């Protein structure tokens, strides 16, 4: 029983702590809603762009936002992959 008790103590103090830390990291990462914002912008543009001028403005805005999203999101993905 001493070995079992020691195992449970190690599990409770160390392993559960690591799992809680990983869980918090994933929660923080997924609380970021940038992907939903990008999808919304894309859908909005498809529905609302009427003429050529609006298409050009939308294309420019979408390109800028997509580049910023990619710059921000790649480190986010790397952080998630490192957790697991």
C-alpha positions in Angstrom: 0.0 0.0 0.0 2.9 2.4 0.5 3.9 2.1 -3.1 0.3 2.7 -4.2 0.0 5.7 -1.9 3.3 7.1 -3.2 2.1 6.6 -6.8 -1.2 8.5 -6.0 0.8 11.3 -4.3 3.1 11.7 -7.3 0.1 11.6 -9.6 -1.8 14.2 -7.7 1.1 16.6 -7.2 2.9 16.3 -10.5 0.9 14.8 -13.2 -2.4 16.5 -12.4 -0.6 19.8 -12.1 0.9 19.3 -15.6 -2.5 18.4 -17.0 -4.1 21.5 -15.4 -1.4 23.7 -16.8 -1.8 22.3 -20.3 -5.6 22.6 -20.0 -5.3 26.3 -19.0 -2.9 26.9 -21.9 -5.3 25.3 -24.4 -8.2 27.2 -22.9 -6.3 30.5 -23.2 -5.4 29.7 -26.8 -8.9 28.9 -27.8 -10.4 31.9 -26.1 -8.9 33.8 -28.9 -11.5 34.2 -31.6 -9.5 35.4 -34.5 -10.4 32.4 -36.8 -14.1 33.1 -36.3 -13.5 36.8 -37.1 -11.7 35.9 -40.3 -14.5 33.5 -41.4 -17.1 36.2 -40.6 -15.2 38.8 -42.7 -14.9 36.3 -45.6 -18.7 35.5 -45.5 -19.6 39.1 -45.1 -17.6 40.0 -48.2 -19.2 37.3 -50.3 -22.7 38.5 -49.3 -22.3 42.3 -49.4 -19.8 43.1 -52.2 -21.9 44.5 -55.1 -19.7 46.3 -57.6 -16.2 46.3 -58.9 -15.0 49.2 -56.6 -16.4 47.3 -53.5 -14.7 44.2 -54.7 -11.4 45.9 -54.9 -11.8 47.5 -51.5 -12.9 44.2 -50.0 -10.0 42.3 -51.6 -7.5 44.8 -50.2 -9.0 44.6 -46.7 -9.2 40.8 -46.8 -5.6 40.5 -48.0 -4.4 42.8 -45.1 -6.4 41.0 -42.5 -5.4 37.6 -43.8 -1.7 38.5 -43.7 -2.1 39.8 -40.1 -4.1 36.7 -39.1 -1.4 34.4 -40.6 1.4 36.2 -38.7 -0.5 36.0 -35.4 -2.0 32.5 -35.9 1.2 30.5 -36.8 2.8 31.1 -33.4 -0.5 30.2 -31.8 -0.5 26.9 -33.7 3.1 26.2 -32.7 2.3 26.9 -29.0 -0.6 24.4 -29.2 1.6 21.8 -30.8 4.3 22.2 -28.2 1.8 21.6 -25.4 1.1 18.2 -26.8 
